[in-house]
Amino acid sequence: MSKAICVYCGSSSKAKPVYFEAAHALGTALAARGWSLVYGGASCGLMGAVADATLAAGGNVIGVLPDFMEDRELAHTGITELHIVSSMHERKAKMAALADGFIALPGGFGTLDEMFEVLTWAQINIHTKPCAFYNVAGFYNGLFTFLDHMASEGLLRPHHRELPLVDSELEPLLNLIATHQGQHDDKWEQV
C-alpha cells in the first residue's frame, strides 16, 4: 500500500557522516517501497539528504516550509511539491495531516518538538499513526533511558511508553511501520 511518511531530522550540515548515510538510505528505501516522503521542505542538512535520495530513487517528495525560511533561500526547489505556510505551527499541522506515519532521524530541538507532538497526539487519541525513531548509531539511546525513567517515576504510563517504535536497522523499522495496527486507547483519560 502506498504511504506518505513524514521524516523529522536535522537541517545542520555539520551532522556526522553516519547520519547523512542513514538519511540517504532512508530516502532510497522509501522510494523503493513506493512511499512518499513528507518533510520540512529545506535543501540543507539531513533534510536535504533524505529528499535528494528519495528523488534520486524515483520517489515522490512533499515539502512544507514556513515562508520566512523560503525567504532565506532554504527551500528545496527540486522536489515534487512544496507547500509554503505562514508559521511553524501550520507547518507541523500540515506535515502531520499529509502523513500516514512518522520517522525521526537524528536531529535537534526541532526534531524532538515535532516527534513529541505527534507522540502526544497518539497518546490522547488524535491519531493512531506509527511514530518511529531510526536510532542510528545509538543516537537516541539516552532519550529512551529518560523515557524509561519517566515511566518508572509514574509520569508516563507503561502502555504509552510503548508508543514510540524504535530500531537501529532501517528495514526492520520500516517493517514495524508497515505492519503497525494503531488502536485508540482511553486509558489516558483515567487519572
Secondary structure per residue as TSV (DSSP state, phi and psi in degrees):
chain	resnum	aa	ss	phi	psi
A	1	M	-	360.0	137.0
A	2	S	-	-72.9	131.5
A	3	K	-	-126.8	162.2
A	4	A	E	-117.2	120.7
A	5	I	E	-111.1	124.4
A	6	C	E	-85.4	125.8
A	7	V	E	-112.1	123.6
A	8	Y	E	-101.7	134.9
A	9	C	-	-167.2	172.7
A	10	G	-	-71.8	152.5
A	11	S	-	-106.2	2.3
A	12	S	-	-76.4	137.4
A	13	S	T	-81.5	-3.1
A	14	K	T	-94.7	6.3
A	15	A	S	-63.3	153.4
A	16	K	-	-63.5	150.3
A	17	P	H	-54.9	-35.2
A	18	V	H	-61.3	-31.5
A	19	Y	H	-75.6	-35.6
A	20	F	H	-66.0	-38.7
A	21	E	H	-62.2	-41.2
A	22	A	H	-66.5	-40.0
A	23	A	H	-62.8	-42.2
A	24	H	H	-63.4	-45.4
A	25	A	H	-62.6	-40.0
A	26	L	H	-64.7	-47.3
A	27	G	H	-59.7	-42.0
A	28	T	H	-64.4	-42.4
A	29	A	H	-68.2	-38.0
A	30	L	H	-60.4	-47.5
A	31	A	H	-62.6	-40.2
A	32	A	H	-62.2	-32.1
A	33	R	T	-85.2	-4.9
A	34	G	T	77.3	19.5
A	35	W	-	-94.9	138.1
A	36	S	E	-80.9	152.1
A	37	L	E	-98.6	129.2
A	38	V	E	-111.8	131.2
A	39	Y	E	-156.4	-175.7
A	40	G	-	-74.9	0.1
A	41	G	-	84.0	0.8
A	42	A	B	-89.8	162.3
A	43	S	S	-101.8	0.2
A	44	C	S	-110.5	162.9
A	45	G	H	61.5	-152.5
A	46	L	H	-64.9	-29.3
A	47	M	H	-60.1	-49.2
A	48	G	H	-64.4	-37.0
A	49	A	H	-65.4	-45.0
A	50	V	H	-67.9	-37.7
A	51	A	H	-66.2	-46.8
A	52	D	H	-61.0	-41.2
A	53	A	H	-67.3	-39.4
A	54	T	H	-62.9	-45.9
A	55	L	H	-62.6	-44.4
A	56	A	H	-61.8	-28.4
A	57	A	T	-91.7	8.8
A	58	G	T	86.3	16.4
A	59	G	-	-88.5	170.4
A	60	N	-	-96.6	131.4
A	61	V	E	-127.1	123.1
A	62	I	E	-116.4	119.6
A	63	G	E	-108.3	149.7
A	64	V	E	-131.4	116.9
A	65	L	E	-132.3	132.8
A	66	P	E	-66.6	146.9
A	67	D	H	-60.2	-31.9
A	68	F	H	-69.0	-22.7
A	69	M	H	-81.5	-33.0
A	70	E	H	-61.2	-39.7
A	71	D	T	-63.7	-23.6
A	72	R	T	-89.9	10.2
A	73	E	T	64.1	33.8
A	74	L	-	-92.1	-12.0
A	75	A	B	-63.2	136.7
A	76	H	-	-82.6	114.9
A	77	T	T	-87.1	-5.6
A	78	G	T	-104.5	8.4
A	79	I	S	-84.2	168.2
A	80	T	S	-64.7	-46.6
A	81	E	E	-140.7	139.1
A	82	L	E	-130.2	120.0
A	83	H	E	-100.2	123.7
A	84	I	E	-99.7	125.6
A	85	V	E	-121.1	172.0
A	86	S	S	-94.5	-10.4
A	87	S	S	-156.5	167.3
A	88	M	H	-65.5	-36.4
A	89	H	H	-62.6	-44.4
A	90	E	H	-65.4	-36.9
A	91	R	H	-59.2	-50.4
A	92	K	H	-62.9	-41.0
A	93	A	H	-65.6	-41.2
A	94	K	H	-66.2	-44.9
A	95	M	H	-61.3	-43.7
A	96	A	H	-64.1	-39.8
A	97	A	H	-67.3	-33.4
A	98	L	H	-78.3	-16.9
A	99	A	-	-98.6	148.2
A	100	D	S	-99.0	-7.5
A	101	G	E	-173.8	170.5
A	102	F	E	-135.8	139.9
A	103	I	E	-131.3	133.0
A	104	A	E	-103.3	116.8
A	105	L	-	-82.9	174.5
A	106	P	S	-54.8	144.5
A	107	G	-	-172.4	-172.2
A	108	G	-	-110.3	-144.8
A	109	F	H	-55.7	-44.6
A	110	G	H	-61.8	-42.0
A	111	T	H	-61.8	-45.9
A	112	L	H	-66.2	-40.9
A	113	D	H	-57.7	-49.6
A	114	E	H	-64.3	-46.0
A	115	M	H	-68.4	-41.5
A	116	F	H	-71.0	-25.7
A	117	E	H	-65.9	-47.2
A	118	V	H	-71.2	-29.9
A	119	L	H	-65.3	-41.1
A	120	T	H	-63.4	-40.6
A	121	W	H	-63.4	-37.5
A	122	A	H	-65.7	-40.7
A	123	Q	H	-60.9	-37.5
A	124	I	T	-103.9	21.4
A	125	N	T	68.7	24.3
A	126	I	S	-74.1	-31.9
A	127	H	-	-149.5	169.3
A	128	T	-	-125.1	25.8
A	129	K	-	-77.4	149.0
A	130	P	-	-69.0	139.7
A	131	C	E	-122.2	111.7
A	132	A	E	-124.5	146.2
A	133	F	E	-111.5	123.1
A	134	Y	E	-87.4	99.7
A	135	N	-	-85.0	65.9
A	136	V	G	-64.2	125.4
A	137	A	G	51.8	33.1
A	138	G	G	71.4	17.4
A	139	F	T	-51.1	-40.9
A	140	Y	T	-97.0	9.8
A	141	N	H	-55.2	-47.2
A	142	G	H	-62.7	-36.7
A	143	L	H	-63.9	-43.4
A	144	F	H	-71.0	-29.9
A	145	T	H	-62.4	-41.5
A	146	F	H	-67.3	-39.3
A	147	L	H	-61.8	-38.7
A	148	D	H	-61.5	-40.8
A	149	H	H	-62.5	-44.0
A	150	M	H	-57.2	-43.9
A	151	A	H	-66.2	-42.1
A	152	S	H	-67.3	-24.5
A	153	E	T	-87.3	1.2
A	154	G	T	80.3	15.0
A	155	L	S	-103.4	-3.1
A	156	L	S	-142.3	117.2
A	157	R	-	-63.7	143.7
A	158	P	H	-54.9	-39.8
A	159	H	H	-71.2	-24.7
A	160	H	H	-78.5	-28.5
A	161	R	H	-61.6	-25.5
A	162	E	T	-84.1	-5.9
A	163	L	S	-60.2	-46.0
A	164	P	E	-71.8	122.7
A	165	L	E	-81.8	145.8
A	166	V	E	-149.3	140.9
A	167	D	E	-159.0	150.0
A	168	S	S	-93.3	-5.0
A	169	E	S	-111.6	138.4
A	170	L	H	-68.9	-53.0
A	171	E	H	-62.1	-43.7
A	172	P	H	-59.7	-36.0
A	173	L	H	-65.5	-44.5
A	174	L	H	-65.8	-32.9
A	175	N	H	-67.4	-37.4
A	176	L	H	-59.6	-41.7
A	177	I	H	-67.0	-44.1
A	178	A	H	-62.6	-33.0
A	179	T	H	-102.0	3.5
A	180	H	-	-59.7	130.6
A	181	Q	-	-116.5	87.5
A	182	G	-	-69.5	138.1
A	183	Q	-	-133.4	140.0
A	184	H	-	-68.6	146.8
A	185	D	-	-136.1	121.6
A	186	D	-	-89.7	0.0
A	187	K	G	-63.9	-24.2
A	188	W	G	-65.9	-21.4
A	189	E	G	-78.8	-14.8
A	190	Q	-	-84.0	116.4
A	191	V	-	-89.6	360.0
